[in-house]
Amino acid sequence: MAVSELKYNDFTAIEGFSCGLAWDFAPRNITVNTIEPGFIDTDMMPADPAVREAFIKAIPLKRLGKPEEFASLVNFLAGPESGYKTGSNMAIDGGILA
């Protein structure tokens, strides 16, 4: 099995699990959503400029995501504005999955 197949299977399993939880917890007014992050500019990113550039070339927006952009999505999902959003998978990846 190729690495890309494993990644796809992992995300598919996570999405299925979270959708099941969304159905199970909805009667209790508890929402369940997942976030699929792309390459975010943190200390976990490789320091090698060539590797970073290879990542950036793969991103349609041609830049790494900012931690505050990711945090903003988390804050939205944790706040009252998303009270009617459940069972969703939200990609924040600069367009990689587009």
Distance bins in CASP14 RR format, pairs under 12 A and 6 or more apart:
PFRMAT RR
TARGET T0000
AUTHOR 0000-0000-0000
RMODE 2
METHOD distances of the structure
MODEL  1
1 7 0 0 0 0 0 1 0 0 0 0 0
1 8 0 0 0 0 1 0 0 0 0 0 0
1 9 0 0 0 0 1 0 0 0 0 0 0
1 10 0 0 0 0 0 1 0 0 0 0 0
2 8 0 0 0 0 1 0 0 0 0 0 0
2 9 0 0 0 0 0 1 0 0 0 0 0
3 9 0 0 0 0 0 1 0 0 0 0 0
3 10 0 0 0 0 0 1 0 0 0 0 0
4 10 0 0 0 0 0 1 0 0 0 0 0
4 11 0 0 0 0 0 1 0 0 0 0 0
5 11 0 0 0 0 0 1 0 0 0 0 0
5 12 0 0 0 0 0 1 0 0 0 0 0
6 12 0 0 0 0 0 1 0 0 0 0 0
6 13 0 0 0 0 0 1 0 0 0 0 0
7 13 0 0 0 0 0 1 0 0 0 0 0
7 14 0 0 0 0 0 1 0 0 0 0 0
7 36 0 0 0 0 0 1 0 0 0 0 0
7 38 0 0 0 0 0 1 0 0 0 0 0
7 96 0 0 0 0 0 1 0 0 0 0 0
7 97 0 0 0 0 0 1 0 0 0 0 0
8 14 0 0 0 0 0 1 0 0 0 0 0
8 15 0 0 0 0 0 1 0 0 0 0 0
8 36 0 0 0 0 0 1 0 0 0 0 0
8 97 0 0 0 0 0 1 0 0 0 0 0
9 15 0 0 0 0 0 1 0 0 0 0 0
9 16 0 0 0 0 0 1 0 0 0 0 0
10 16 0 0 0 0 0 1 0 0 0 0 0
10 17 0 0 0 0 0 1 0 0 0 0 0
10 34 0 0 0 0 0 1 0 0 0 0 0
10 36 0 0 0 0 0 1 0 0 0 0 0
11 17 0 0 0 0 0 1 0 0 0 0 0
11 18 0 0 0 0 0 1 0 0 0 0 0
11 34 0 0 0 0 1 0 0 0 0 0 0
11 35 0 0 0 0 0 1 0 0 0 0 0
11 36 1 0 0 1 0 0 0 0 0 0 0
11 37 0 0 0 0 0 1 0 0 0 0 0
11 38 0 0 0 0 0 1 0 0 0 0 0
11 89 1 0 0 1 0 0 0 0 0 0 0
11 91 0 0 0 0 1 0 0 0 0 0 0
11 93 0 0 0 0 0 1 0 0 0 0 0
11 97 0 0 0 0 1 0 0 0 0 0 0
12 18 0 0 0 0 0 1 0 0 0 0 0
12 19 0 0 0 0 0 1 0 0 0 0 0
12 34 0 0 0 0 0 1 0 0 0 0 0
12 36 0 0 0 0 0 1 0 0 0 0 0
12 89 0 0 0 0 1 0 0 0 0 0 0
13 19 0 0 0 0 0 1 0 0 0 0 0
13 20 0 0 0 0 0 1 0 0 0 0 0
13 34 0 0 0 0 0 1 0 0 0 0 0
13 89 0 0 0 0 0 1 0 0 0 0 0
14 20 0 0 0 0 0 1 0 0 0 0 0
14 21 0 0 0 0 0 1 0 0 0 0 0
14 32 0 0 0 0 0 1 0 0 0 0 0
14 33 0 0 0 0 0 1 0 0 0 0 0
14 34 1 0 1 0 0 0 0 0 0 0 0
14 35 0 0 0 0 0 1 0 0 0 0 0
14 36 0 0 0 0 1 0 0 0 0 0 0
14 87 0 0 0 0 0 1 0 0 0 0 0
14 89 1 0 0 1 0 0 0 0 0 0 0
15 21 0 0 0 0 0 1 0 0 0 0 0
15 22 0 0 0 0 0 1 0 0 0 0 0
15 32 0 0 0 0 0 1 0 0 0 0 0
15 33 0 0 0 0 0 1 0 0 0 0 0
15 34 1 0 0 1 0 0 0 0 0 0 0
15 35 0 0 0 0 0 1 0 0 0 0 0
15 36 0 0 0 0 1 0 0 0 0 0 0
15 87 0 0 0 0 1 0 0 0 0 0 0
15 88 0 0 0 0 1 0 0 0 0 0 0
15 89 1 0 1 0 0 0 0 0 0 0 0
15 90 0 0 0 0 0 1 0 0 0 0 0
15 91 0 0 0 0 0 1 0 0 0 0 0
16 22 0 0 0 0 1 0 0 0 0 0 0
16 23 0 0 0 0 0 1 0 0 0 0 0
16 24 0 0 0 0 0 1 0 0 0 0 0
16 32 0 0 0 0 0 1 0 0 0 0 0
16 34 0 0 0 0 1 0 0 0 0 0 0
16 87 0 0 0 0 1 0 0 0 0 0 0
16 88 0 0 0 0 0 1 0 0 0 0 0
16 89 0 0 0 0 1 0 0 0 0 0 0
17 23 0 0 0 0 0 1 0 0 0 0 0
17 24 0 0 0 0 0 1 0 0 0 0 0
17 32 0 0 0 0 1 0 0 0 0 0 0
17 34 0 0 0 0 1 0 0 0 0 0 0
17 87 0 0 0 0 0 1 0 0 0 0 0
17 89 0 0 0 0 0 1 0 0 0 0 0
18 24 0 0 0 0 0 1 0 0 0 0 0
18 25 0 0 0 0 0 1 0 0 0 0 0
18 31 0 0 0 0 0 1 0 0 0 0 0
18 32 1 0 1 0 0 0 0 0 0 0 0
18 33 1 0 0 1 0 0 0 0 0 0 0
18 34 1 0 1 0 0 0 0 0 0 0 0
18 35 0 0 0 0 0 1 0 0 0 0 0
18 36 0 0 0 0 0 1 0 0 0 0 0
18 77 0 0 0 0 0 1 0 0 0 0 0
18 86 0 0 0 0 1 0 0 0 0 0 0
18 87 1 0 0 1 0 0 0 0 0 0 0
18 88 0 0 0 0 1 0 0 0 0 0 0
18 89 1 0 0 1 0 0 0 0 0 0 0
18 90 0 0 0 0 0 1 0 0 0 0 0
19 25 0 0 0 0 0 1 0 0 0 0 0
19 26 0 0 0 0 0 1 0 0 0 0 0
19 31 0 0 0 0 0 1 0 0 0 0 0
19 32 0 0 0 0 1 0 0 0 0 0 0
19 33 0 0 0 0 1 0 0 0 0 0 0
19 34 0 0 0 0 1 0 0 0 0 0 0
19 86 0 0 0 0 1 0 0 0 0 0 0
19 87 1 0 1 0 0 0 0 0 0 0 0
19 88 0 0 0 0 1 0 0 0 0 0 0
19 89 0 0 0 0 1 0 0 0 0 0 0
20 26 0 0 0 0 1 0 0 0 0 0 0
20 32 1 0 0 1 0 0 0 0 0 0 0
20 33 0 0 0 0 0 1 0 0 0 0 0
20 34 0 0 0 0 0 1 0 0 0 0 0
20 86 0 0 0 0 0 1 0 0 0 0 0
20 87 1 0 0 1 0 0 0 0 0 0 0
21 28 0 0 0 0 0 1 0 0 0 0 0
21 30 0 0 0 0 1 0 0 0 0 0 0
21 31 0 0 0 0 1 0 0 0 0 0 0
21 32 1 0 1 0 0 0 0 0 0 0 0
21 33 0 0 0 0 1 0 0 0 0 0 0
21 34 0 0 0 0 1 0 0 0 0 0 0
21 86 0 0 0 0 1 0 0 0 0 0 0
21 87 1 0 0 1 0 0 0 0 0 0 0
21 88 0 0 0 0 0 1 0 0 0 0 0
22 28 0 0 0 0 0 1 0 0 0 0 0
22 29 0 0 0 0 0 1 0 0 0 0 0
22 30 0 0 0 0 1 0 0 0 0 0 0
22 31 1 0 0 1 0 0 0 0 0 0 0
22 32 1 0 1 0 0 0 0 0 0 0 0
22 33 1 0 0 1 0 0 0 0 0 0 0
22 34 0 0 0 0 1 0 0 0 0 0 0
22 83 0 0 0 0 0 1 0 0 0 0 0
22 84 0 0 0 0 0 1 0 0 0 0 0
22 85 0 0 0 0 1 0 0 0 0 0 0
22 86 1 0 1 0 0 0 0 0 0 0 0
22 87 1 1 0 0 0 0 0 0 0 0 0
22 88 0 0 0 0 1 0 0 0 0 0 0
22 89 0 0 0 0 0 1 0 0 0 0 0
23 30 0 0 0 0 0 1 0 0 0 0 0
23 31 0 0 0 0 0 1 0 0 0 0 0
23 32 0 0 0 0 1 0 0 0 0 0 0
23 86 0 0 0 0 1 0 0 0 0 0 0
23 87 0 0 0 0 1 0 0 0 0 0 0
24 30 0 0 0 0 1 0 0 0 0 0 0
24 31 0 0 0 0 0 1 0 0 0 0 0
24 32 0 0 0 0 1 0 0 0 0 0 0
24 86 0 0 0 0 0 1 0 0 0 0 0
24 87 0 0 0 0 0 1 0 0 0 0 0
25 31 1 0 0 1 0 0 0 0 0 0 0
25 32 1 0 1 0 0 0 0 0 0 0 0
25 33 0 0 0 0 0 1 0 0 0 0 0
25 86 1 0 0 1 0 0 0 0 0 0 0
25 87 0 0 0 0 1 0 0 0 0 0 0
26 32 0 0 0 0 1 0 0 0 0 0 0
26 33 0 0 0 0 0 1 0 0 0 0 0
26 83 0 0 0 0 0 1 0 0 0 0 0
26 84 0 0 0 0 0 1 0 0 0 0 0
26 85 0 0 0 0 0 1 0 0 0 0 0
26 86 1 0 1 0 0 0 0 0 0 0 0
26 87 0 0 0 0 1 0 0 0 0 0 0
27 86 0 0 0 0 0 1 0 0 0 0 0
28 86 0 0 0 0 0 1 0 0 0 0 0
29 80 0 0 0 0 0 1 0 0 0 0 0
29 83 0 0 0 0 1 0 0 0 0 0 0
29 84 0 0 0 0 0 1 0 0 0 0 0
29 86 0 0 0 0 1 0 0 0 0 0 0
30 83 0 0 0 0 1 0 0 0 0 0 0
30 86 0 0 0 0 1 0 0 0 0 0 0
30 87 0 0 0 0 0 1 0 0 0 0 0
31 76 0 0 0 0 0 1 0 0 0 0 0
31 77 1 0 0 1 0 0 0 0 0 0 0
31 78 0 0 0 0 1 0 0 0 0 0 0
31 79 0 0 0 0 1 0 0 0 0 0 0
31 80 0 0 0 0 0 1 0 0 0 0 0
31 81 0 0 0 0 0 1 0 0 0 0 0
31 82 1 0 0 1 0 0 0 0 0 0 0
31 83 1 0 1 0 0 0 0 0 0 0 0
31 84 0 0 0 0 1 0 0 0 0 0 0
31 85 1 0 0 1 0 0 0 0 0 0 0
31 86 1 1 0 0 0 0 0 0 0 0 0
31 87 1 0 0 1 0 0 0 0 0 0 0
31 88 0 0 0 0 1 0 0 0 0 0 0
32 77 0 0 0 0 1 0 0 0 0 0 0
32 82 0 0 0 0 0 1 0 0 0 0 0
32 83 0 0 0 0 0 1 0 0 0 0 0
32 85 0 0 0 0 1 0 0 0 0 0 0
32 86 1 0 1 0 0 0 0 0 0 0 0
32 87 1 0 1 0 0 0 0 0 0 0 0
32 88 0 0 0 0 1 0 0 0 0 0 0
32 89 0 0 0 0 0 1 0 0 0 0 0
33 73 0 0 0 0 1 0 0 0 0 0 0
33 74 0 0 0 0 0 1 0 0 0 0 0
33 76 0 0 0 0 1 0 0 0 0 0 0
33 77 1 0 1 0 0 0 0 0 0 0 0
33 78 0 0 0 0 1 0 0 0 0 0 0
33 79 0 0 0 0 0 1 0 0 0 0 0
33 82 1 0 0 1 0 0 0 0 0 0 0
33 83 0 0 0 0 1 0 0 0 0 0 0
33 84 0 0 0 0 0 1 0 0 0 0 0
33 85 1 0 0 1 0 0 0 0 0 0 0
33 86 1 0 0 1 0 0 0 0 0 0 0
33 87 1 0 1 0 0 0 0 0 0 0 0
33 88 1 0 1 0 0 0 0 0 0 0 0
33 89 1 0 0 1 0 0 0 0 0 0 0
33 90 1 0 0 1 0 0 0 0 0 0 0
33 91 0 0 0 0 0 1 0 0 0 0 0
33 92 0 0 0 0 0 1 0 0 0 0 0
34 73 0 0 0 0 0 1 0 0 0 0 0
34 74 0 0 0 0 0 1 0 0 0 0 0
34 77 0 0 0 0 1 0 0 0 0 0 0
34 85 0 0 0 0 0 1 0 0 0 0 0
34 86 0 0 0 0 0 1 0 0 0 0 0
34 87 1 0 0 1 0 0 0 0 0 0 0
34 88 1 0 0 1 0 0 0 0 0 0 0
34 89 1 0 1 0 0 0 0 0 0 0 0
34 90 1 0 0 1 0 0 0 0 0 0 0
34 91 0 0 0 0 1 0 0 0 0 0 0
34 92 0 0 0 0 0 1 0 0 0 0 0
35 69 0 0 0 0 0 1 0 0 0 0 0
35 70 1 0 0 1 0 0 0 0 0 0 0
35 71 0 0 0 0 0 1 0 0 0 0 0
35 72 0 0 0 0 0 1 0 0 0 0 0
35 73 1 0 0 1 0 0 0 0 0 0 0
35 74 1 0 0 1 0 0 0 0 0 0 0
35 75 0 0 0 0 0 1 0 0 0 0 0
35 76 0 0 0 0 0 1 0 0 0 0 0
35 77 1 0 0 1 0 0 0 0 0 0 0
35 78 0 0 0 0 0 1 0 0 0 0 0
35 82 0 0 0 0 0 1 0 0 0 0 0
35 85 0 0 0 0 0 1 0 0 0 0 0
35 87 0 0 0 0 0 1 0 0 0 0 0
35 88 0 0 0 0 1 0 0 0 0 0 0
35 89 1 0 0 1 0 0 0 0 0 0 0
35 90 1 0 1 0 0 0 0 0 0 0 0
35 91 1 0 0 1 0 0 0 0 0 0 0
35 92 1 0 0 1 0 0 0 0 0 0 0
35 93 0 0 0 0 1 0 0 0 0 0 0
36 70 0 0 0 0 0 1 0 0 0 0 0
36 73 0 0 0 0 0 1 0 0 0 0 0
36 88 0 0 0 0 0 1 0 0 0 0 0
36 89 1 0 1 0 0 0 0 0 0 0 0
36 90 1 0 0 1 0 0 0 0 0 0 0
36 91 1 0 1 0 0 0 0 0 0 0 0
36 92 1 0 0 1 0 0 0 0 0 0 0
36 93 1 0 0 1 0 0 0 0 0 0 0
36 94 0 0 0 0 0 1 0 0 0 0 0
36 95 0 0 0 0 0 1 0 0 0 0 0
36 96 0 0 0 0 1 0 0 0 0 0 0
36 97 1 0 0 1 0 0 0 0 0 0 0
37 44 0 0 0 0 0 1 0 0 0 0 0
37 45 0 0 0 0 0 1 0 0 0 0 0
37 64 0 0 0 0 0 1 0 0 0 0 0
37 65 0 0 0 0 1 0 0 0 0 0 0
37 66 0 0 0 0 0 1 0 0 0 0 0
37 67 0 0 0 0 0 1 0 0 0 0 0
37 69 0 0 0 0 1 0 0 0 0 0 0
37 70 1 0 0 1 0 0 0 0 0 0 0
37 71 0 0 0 0 0 1 0 0 0 0 0
37 73 0 0 0 0 1 0 0 0 0 0 0
37 74 0 0 0 0 1 0 0 0 0 0 0
37 89 0 0 0 0 0 1 0 0 0 0 0
37 90 0 0 0 0 1 0 0 0 0 0 0
37 91 0 0 0 0 1 0 0 0 0 0 0
37 92 1 0 1 0 0 0 0 0 0 0 0
37 93 1 0 0 1 0 0 0 0 0 0 0
37 94 0 0 0 0 0 1 0 0 0 0 0
37 95 0 0 0 0 0 1 0 0 0 0 0
37 96 0 0 0 0 0 1 0 0 0 0 0
37 97 0 0 0 0 0 1 0 0 0 0 0
38 44 0 0 0 0 0 1 0 0 0 0 0
38 45 0 0 0 0 0 1 0 0 0 0 0
38 55 0 0 0 0 1 0 0 0 0 0 0
38 56 0 0 0 0 0 1 0 0 0 0 0
38 58 0 0 0 0 1 0 0 0 0 0 0
38 59 1 0 0 1 0 0 0 0 0 0 0
38 60 0 0 0 0 0 1 0 0 0 0 0
38 61 0 0 0 0 0 1 0 0 0 0 0
38 63 0 0 0 0 0 1 0 0 0 0 0
38 64 0 0 0 0 1 0 0 0 0 0 0
38 65 1 0 0 1 0 0 0 0 0 0 0
38 66 0 0 0 0 0 1 0 0 0 0 0
38 69 0 0 0 0 0 1 0 0 0 0 0
38 70 0 0 0 0 1 0 0 0 0 0 0
38 73 0 0 0 0 0 1 0 0 0 0 0
38 90 0 0 0 0 0 1 0 0 0 0 0
38 91 1 0 0 1 0 0 0 0 0 0 0
38 92 1 0 0 1 0 0 0 0 0 0 0
38 93 1 1 0 0 0 0 0 0 0 0 0
38 94 1 0 0 1 0 0 0 0 0 0 0
38 95 0 0 0 0 1 0 0 0 0 0 0
38 96 1 0 0 1 0 0 0 0 0 0 0
38 97 0 0 0 0 1 0 0 0 0 0 0
39 45 1 0 0 1 0 0 0 0 0 0 0
39 46 0 0 0 0 0 1 0 0 0 0 0
39 51 0 0 0 0 0 1 0 0 0 0 0
39 52 0 0 0 0 1 0 0 0 0 0 0
39 53 0 0 0 0 0 1 0 0 0 0 0
39 54 0 0 0 0 0 1 0 0 0 0 0
39 55 1 0 1 0 0 0 0 0 0 0 0
39 56 1 0 0 1 0 0 0 0 0 0 0
39 57 0 0 0 0 0 1 0 0 0 0 0
39 58 0 0 0 0 1 0 0 0 0 0 0
39 59 1 0 0 1 0 0 0 0 0 0 0
39 60 0 0 0 0 0 1 0 0 0 0 0
39 61 0 0 0 0 0 1 0 0 0 0 0
39 62 0 0 0 0 0 1 0 0 0 0 0
39 63 0 0 0 0 1 0 0 0 0 0 0
39 64 1 0 1 0 0 0 0 0 0 0 0
39 65 1 0 0 1 0 0 0 0 0 0 0
39 66 0 0 0 0 0 1 0 0 0 0 0
39 67 0 0 0 0 0 1 0 0 0 0 0
39 69 0 0 0 0 0 1 0 0 0 0 0
39 70 0 0 0 0 0 1 0 0 0 0 0
39 92 0 0 0 0 0 1 0 0 0 0 0
39 93 1 0 0 1 0 0 0 0 0 0 0
39 94 0 0 0 0 1 0 0 0 0 0 0
39 95 0 0 0 0 0 1 0 0 0 0 0
39 96 0 0 0 0 1 0 0 0 0 0 0
40 55 0 0 0 0 0 1 0 0 0 0 0
40 59 0 0 0 0 0 1 0 0 0 0 0
40 63 0 0 0 0 0 1 0 0 0 0 0
40 64 1 0 0 1 0 0 0 0 0 0 0
40 65 1 0 1 0 0 0 0 0 0 0 0
40 66 1 0 0 1 0 0 0 0 0 0 0
40 67 1 0 0 1 0 0 0 0 0 0 0
40 68 0 0 0 0 1 0 0 0 0 0 0
40 69 1 0 0 1 0 0 0 0 0 0 0
40 70 1 0 1 0 0 0 0 0 0 0 0
40 71 0 0 0 0 1 0 0 0 0 0 0
40 73 0 0 0 0 0 1 0 0 0 0 0
40 74 0 0 0 0 0 1 0 0 0 0 0
40 92 0 0 0 0 1 0 0 0 0 0 0
40 93 0 0 0 0 1 0 0 0 0 0 0
40 94 0 0 0 0 0 1 0 0 0 0 0
41 47 0 0 0 0 0 1 0 0 0 0 0
41 52 0 0 0 0 1 0 0 0 0 0 0
41 55 0 0 0 0 1 0 0 0 0 0 0
41 56 0 0 0 0 1 0 0 0 0 0 0
41 59 0 0 0 0 0 1 0 0 0 0 0
41 63 0 0 0 0 1 0 0 0 0 0 0
41 64 1 1 0 0 0 0 0 0 0 0 0
41 65 1 0 1 0 0 0 0 0 0 0 0
41 66 1 0 0 1 0 0 0 0 0 0 0
41 67 1 0 0 1 0 0 0 0 0 0 0
41 68 0 0 0 0 0 1 0 0 0 0 0
41 69 0 0 0 0 1 0 0 0 0 0 0
41 70 0 0 0 0 1 0 0 0 0 0 0
41 94 0 0 0 0 0 1 0 0 0 0 0
42 52 0 0 0 0 0 1 0 0 0 0 0
42 64 0 0 0 0 1 0 0 0 0 0 0
42 65 0 0 0 0 1 0 0 0 0 0 0
42 66 0 0 0 0 1 0 0 0 0 0 0
42 67 1 0 1 0 0 0 0 0 0 0 0
42 68 0 0 0 0 0 1 0 0 0 0 0
42 69 0 0 0 0 0 1 0 0 0 0 0
42 70 0 0 0 0 1 0 0 0 0 0 0
42 71 0 0 0 0 0 1 0 0 0 0 0
43 67 0 0 0 0 0 1 0 0 0 0 0
44 52 0 0 0 0 0 1 0 0 0 0 0
44 55 0 0 0 0 0 1 0 0 0 0 0
44 64 0 0 0 0 0 1 0 0 0 0 0
44 67 0 0 0 0 0 1 0 0 0 0 0
45 51 0 0 0 0 1 0 0 0 0 0 0
45 52 1 0 0 1 0 0 0 0 0 0 0
45 53 0 0 0 0 0 1 0 0 0 0 0
45 54 0 0 0 0 0 1 0 0 0 0 0
45 55 1 0 0 1 0 0 0 0 0 0 0
45 56 0 0 0 0 0 1 0 0 0 0 0
45 64 1 0 0 1 0 0 0 0 0 0 0
45 65 0 0 0 0 1 0 0 0 0 0 0
45 66 0 0 0 0 0 1 0 0 0 0 0
45 67 0 0 0 0 0 1 0 0 0 0 0
46 52 1 0 0 1 0 0 0 0 0 0 0
46 53 0 0 0 0 0 1 0 0 0 0 0
46 54 0 0 0 0 1 0 0 0 0 0 0
46 55 1 0 0 1 0 0 0 0 0 0 0
46 56 0 0 0 0 0 1 0 0 0 0 0
46 64 0 0 0 0 0 1 0 0 0 0 0
48 54 0 0 0 0 1 0 0 0 0 0 0
48 55 0 0 0 0 0 1 0 0 0 0 0
49 55 0 0 0 0 0 1 0 0 0 0 0
49 56 0 0 0 0 0 1 0 0 0 0 0
50 56 0 0 0 0 0 1 0 0 0 0 0
50 57 0 0 0 0 0 1 0 0 0 0 0
51 57 0 0 0 0 0 1 0 0 0 0 0
51 58 0 0 0 0 0 1 0 0 0 0 0
51 64 0 0 0 0 0 1 0 0 0 0 0
52 58 0 0 0 0 0 1 0 0 0 0 0
52 59 0 0 0 0 0 1 0 0 0 0 0
52 63 0 0 0 0 0 1 0 0 0 0 0
52 64 1 0 0 1 0 0 0 0 0 0 0
53 59 0 0 0 0 0 1 0 0 0 0 0
53 62 0 0 0 0 0 1 0 0 0 0 0
53 63 0 0 0 0 0 1 0 0 0 0 0
53 64 0 0 0 0 0 1 0 0 0 0 0
54 64 0 0 0 0 0 1 0 0 0 0 0
55 61 0 0 0 0 0 1 0 0 0 0 0
55 62 0 0 0 0 0 1 0 0 0 0 0
55 63 0 0 0 0 1 0 0 0 0 0 0
55 64 1 0 0 1 0 0 0 0 0 0 0
55 65 0 0 0 0 0 1 0 0 0 0 0
55 93 0 0 0 0 0 1 0 0 0 0 0
55 94 0 0 0 0 0 1 0 0 0 0 0
55 96 0 0 0 0 1 0 0 0 0 0 0
56 62 1 0 1 0 0 0 0 0 0 0 0
56 63 1 0 0 1 0 0 0 0 0 0 0
56 64 1 0 0 1 0 0 0 0 0 0 0
56 65 0 0 0 0 1 0 0 0 0 0 0
56 94 0 0 0 0 0 1 0 0 0 0 0
56 96 0 0 0 0 0 1 0 0 0 0 0
57 63 0 0 0 0 0 1 0 0 0 0 0
57 64 0 0 0 0 0 1 0 0 0 0 0
57 96 0 0 0 0 0 1 0 0 0 0 0
58 64 0 0 0 0 0 1 0 0 0 0 0
58 93 0 0 0 0 1 0 0 0 0 0 0
58 94 0 0 0 0 1 0 0 0 0 0 0
58 95 0 0 0 0 1 0 0 0 0 0 0
58 96 1 0 0 1 0 0 0 0 0 0 0
58 97 0 0 0 0 0 1 0 0 0 0 0
59 65 0 0 0 0 1 0 0 0 0 0 0
59 91 0 0 0 0 0 1 0 0 0 0 0
59 92 0 0 0 0 0 1 0 0 0 0 0
59 93 1 0 0 1 0 0 0 0 0 0 0
59 94 1 0 1 0 0 0 0 0 0 0 0
59 95 1 0 0 1 0 0 0 0 0 0 0
59 96 1 0 1 0 0 0 0 0 0 0 0
59 97 0 0 0 0 0 1 0 0 0 0 0
59 98 0 0 0 0 0 1 0 0 0 0 0
60 91 0 0 0 0 0 1 0 0 0 0 0
60 93 0 0 0 0 1 0 0 0 0 0 0
60 94 1 0 0 1 0 0 0 0 0 0 0
60 95 1 0 1 0 0 0 0 0 0 0 0
60 96 1 0 0 1 0 0 0 0 0 0 0
60 97 0 0 0 0 1 0 0 0 0 0 0
60 98 1 0 0 1 0 0 0 0 0 0 0
61 69 0 0 0 0 0 1 0 0 0 0 0
61 92 0 0 0 0 0 1 0 0 0 0 0
61 93 0 0 0 0 1 0 0 0 0 0 0
61 94 1 0 1 0 0 0 0 0 0 0 0
61 95 1 0 0 1 0 0 0 0 0 0 0
61 96 0 0 0 0 1 0 0 0 0 0 0
61 98 0 0 0 0 1 0 0 0 0 0 0
62 94 0 0 0 0 1 0 0 0 0 0 0
62 95 0 0 0 0 0 1 0 0 0 0 0
62 96 0 0 0 0 0 1 0 0 0 0 0
63 69 0 0 0 0 0 1 0 0 0 0 0
63 93 0 0 0 0 0 1 0 0 0 0 0
63 94 1 0 0 1 0 0 0 0 0 0 0
63 95 0 0 0 0 0 1 0 0 0 0 0
64 70 0 0 0 0 0 1 0 0 0 0 0
64 92 0 0 0 0 0 1 0 0 0 0 0
64 93 0 0 0 0 0 1 0 0 0 0 0
64 94 0 0 0 0 1 0 0 0 0 0 0
64 96 0 0 0 0 0 1 0 0 0 0 0
65 71 0 0 0 0 0 1 0 0 0 0 0
65 72 0 0 0 0 0 1 0 0 0 0 0
65 73 0 0 0 0 0 1 0 0 0 0 0
65 92 1 0 0 1 0 0 0 0 0 0 0
65 93 0 0 0 0 1 0 0 0 0 0 0
65 94 1 0 0 1 0 0 0 0 0 0 0
65 95 0 0 0 0 0 1 0 0 0 0 0
65 96 0 0 0 0 0 1 0 0 0 0 0
66 72 0 0 0 0 1 0 0 0 0 0 0
66 73 0 0 0 0 0 1 0 0 0 0 0
66 92 0 0 0 0 0 1 0 0 0 0 0
66 94 0 0 0 0 0 1 0 0 0 0 0
67 73 0 0 0 0 0 1 0 0 0 0 0
67 74 0 0 0 0 0 1 0 0 0 0 0
67 92 0 0 0 0 0 1 0 0 0 0 0
68 74 0 0 0 0 0 1 0 0 0 0 0
68 75 0 0 0 0 1 0 0 0 0 0 0
68 92 0 0 0 0 0 1 0 0 0 0 0
69 75 0 0 0 0 0 1 0 0 0 0 0
69 76 0 0 0 0 0 1 0 0 0 0 0
69 92 1 0 0 1 0 0 0 0 0 0 0
69 93 0 0 0 0 0 1 0 0 0 0 0
69 94 0 0 0 0 1 0 0 0 0 0 0
70 76 0 0 0 0 0 1 0 0 0 0 0
70 77 0 0 0 0 0 1 0 0 0 0 0
70 90 0 0 0 0 0 1 0 0 0 0 0
70 91 0 0 0 0 0 1 0 0 0 0 0
70 92 1 0 1 0 0 0 0 0 0 0 0
70 93 0 0 0 0 0 1 0 0 0 0 0
70 94 0 0 0 0 0 1 0 0 0 0 0
71 77 0 0 0 0 0 1 0 0 0 0 0
71 78 0 0 0 0 0 1 0 0 0 0 0
71 92 0 0 0 0 0 1 0 0 0 0 0
72 78 0 0 0 0 0 1 0 0 0 0 0
72 79 0 0 0 0 0 1 0 0 0 0 0
72 81 0 0 0 0 0 1 0 0 0 0 0
72 82 0 0 0 0 0 1 0 0 0 0 0
72 90 0 0 0 0 0 1 0 0 0 0 0
72 92 0 0 0 0 1 0 0 0 0 0 0
73 79 0 0 0 0 0 1 0 0 0 0 0
73 81 0 0 0 0 0 1 0 0 0 0 0
73 82 0 0 0 0 1 0 0 0 0 0 0
73 85 0 0 0 0 0 1 0 0 0 0 0
73 88 0 0 0 0 0 1 0 0 0 0 0
73 89 0 0 0 0 0 1 0 0 0 0 0
73 90 1 0 0 1 0 0 0 0 0 0 0
73 91 0 0 0 0 1 0 0 0 0 0 0
73 92 1 0 1 0 0 0 0 0 0 0 0
73 93 0 0 0 0 0 1 0 0 0 0 0
74 82 0 0 0 0 0 1 0 0 0 0 0
74 90 0 0 0 0 1 0 0 0 0 0 0
74 92 0 0 0 0 1 0 0 0 0 0 0
75 81 0 0 0 0 1 0 0 0 0 0 0
75 82 0 0 0 0 1 0 0 0 0 0 0
76 82 1 0 1 0 0 0 0 0 0 0 0
76 83 0 0 0 0 0 1 0 0 0 0 0
76 85 0 0 0 0 1 0 0 0 0 0 0
76 88 0 0 0 0 0 1 0 0 0 0 0
76 90 0 0 0 0 1 0 0 0 0 0 0
76 92 0 0 0 0 0 1 0 0 0 0 0
77 83 0 0 0 0 1 0 0 0 0 0 0
77 84 0 0 0 0 0 1 0 0 0 0 0
77 85 1 0 0 1 0 0 0 0 0 0 0
77 86 0 0 0 0 1 0 0 0 0 0 0
77 87 0 0 0 0 0 1 0 0 0 0 0
77 88 0 0 0 0 1 0 0 0 0 0 0
77 89 0 0 0 0 0 1 0 0 0 0 0
77 90 1 0 0 1 0 0 0 0 0 0 0
77 92 0 0 0 0 0 1 0 0 0 0 0
78 85 0 0 0 0 0 1 0 0 0 0 0
79 85 0 0 0 0 0 1 0 0 0 0 0
82 88 0 0 0 0 1 0 0 0 0 0 0
82 90 0 0 0 0 1 0 0 0 0 0 0
89 97 0 0 0 0 1 0 0 0 0 0 0
90 97 0 0 0 0 0 1 0 0 0 0 0
91 97 1 0 1 0 0 0 0 0 0 0 0
91 98 0 0 0 0 1 0 0 0 0 0 0
92 98 0 0 0 0 0 1 0 0 0 0 0
END
